[in-house]
């Protein structure tokens, strides 16, 4: 599969999980791949794997909550490769807890990464994507279509990101560039081991339902397909599609099912 042969893909949040597997999937499909995250050591290892697949890799350290850092990352990718054909705003994490128990700092930290970080990636990448008639992808979540207890901050951030992505699709119409909103259900990533401060802890138990999870590799394949086809919005897994449908079309039933439940559920 060489759907992206000769193209340049930039992915944020690429040090682990879906970002990492997406980088390798795009390399297998012929793309040169720039990867960004805060953990540079992991990016360096990933670049070695991209190079081993016969494609060019580039590690660019970037914190998406710093708008100037995002701008510098885009400049670095363009300086190295000369173009950008796909930009994927994948960096994200989940703040867990009852809304009344969360601090202002918790809520702002959630939106700084999941919403403003993705917006920053889009704003700085779009001029290059317009020139290449390329593709922007925003990694949202089924949580952007389905509310559940103890995930109010995360869900609100994904609802906002969905609105941003759908609006961008309208605004980009006719430009040659496109925006794809991706809504994963449960996928085996490190998100369940990240605390409310955004810090990863490998000993932390992931409380999401293991039996409902897709592998990150399976997720990367369908996400790359959706981006290639320039889908406006793509929701997966099967359970994710069901949850999204219920959230959109039967909110009253969802309320009856979810009310009073206190255990944490996170969409990615």
BELRA-V353320 format. One record per pair of residues at least 6 apart in sequence whose C-alpha atoms are under 7 Angstrom apart, sorted by the first residue. I is the first residue (numbers start at 1). GAP is how many residues later the second one is. Records with the same first field share a line. If there is no record, write none. Layout:
# BELRA-V353320
I: GAP, GAP
This chain:
# BELRA-V353320
1: 28
2: 27, 28
3: 26, 27
4: 25, 26, 27
5: 24, 25, 26
6: 24, 25, 26
7: 24, 25, 78
8: 23, 24, 25, 75, 76, 77, 78
9: 22, 23, 24, 25, 75, 76, 77, 78
10: 23, 24, 25, 76, 77, 78
11: 8, 23, 24, 25, 76, 77, 78, 79
12: 7, 23, 24, 25, 76, 77, 78, 79
13: 6, 23, 24, 77, 78
14: 6, 21, 22, 23
15: 22, 24, 27, 28
17: 172, 173, 199
18: 171, 198, 202
19: 71
21: 195, 196, 199
22: 198
23: 10
24: 26
25: 195, 196
27: 6, 23, 26, 28
28: 25
30: 25
31: 24
32: 23, 24, 25
33: 23, 24, 25
34: 23, 24, 25, 43
35: 8, 23, 24, 25
36: 23, 24, 25, 26
37: 24, 25, 26
38: 23, 24, 25
40: 21
43: 16
44: 15
47: 10, 11, 12
50: 6, 7
51: 6
60: 13
62: 7, 8, 11
63: 6, 7
64: 6, 49, 53
65: 47, 48, 51, 52
67: 53
70: 50, 51
71: 53
74: 50, 51
78: 6
83: 45
84: 44, 45, 48
85: 44, 47, 49, 50
86: 48, 49, 50
87: 38, 48, 49, 50
88: 48, 49, 50
89: 29, 32, 48, 49, 50
90: 48, 49
91: 23
92: 21, 22
93: 98, 101, 105
94: 16, 60, 97, 102, 172
95: 11, 15, 56, 58, 59, 101
96: 54, 55, 100, 168
97: 53, 54
98: 52
99: 51, 53
106: 90
107: 46
110: 43, 44, 47
111: 46
114: 43
115: 42, 45, 46
129: 6, 48
130: 45, 46, 47
133: 43, 44
134: 43, 44
135: 42, 43, 44, 92
136: 42, 43, 44
137: 42, 43, 44, 90
138: 27, 42, 43, 44
139: 42, 43, 44
140: 18, 21, 22, 41, 42, 43
141: 17, 41, 42, 43, 44, 126, 127
142: 41, 42, 43, 98, 102, 125
143: 12, 15, 124
144: 11, 14, 15, 18
145: 14, 99, 102, 103
146: 97, 98, 101
147: 8
148: 110
149: 109, 112, 113
150: 112, 113, 114
151: 113, 114, 115
162: 19
165: 14, 16
168: 11
169: 9, 10, 63
172: 6
178: 52
179: 53
180: 47, 50, 51, 52, 53
181: 51, 52, 53
182: 51, 52, 53
183: 51, 52, 53
184: 51, 52, 53, 56, 83, 84
185: 51, 52, 54, 55, 82, 83
186: 26, 27, 28, 81, 82
187: 26, 27, 28, 29, 81
188: 25, 26, 27, 28
189: 27
191: 77
192: 14, 15
193: 7, 8, 9, 11, 12, 13
194: 6, 7
208: 57, 58
226: 8
235: 6
246: 8
247: 7
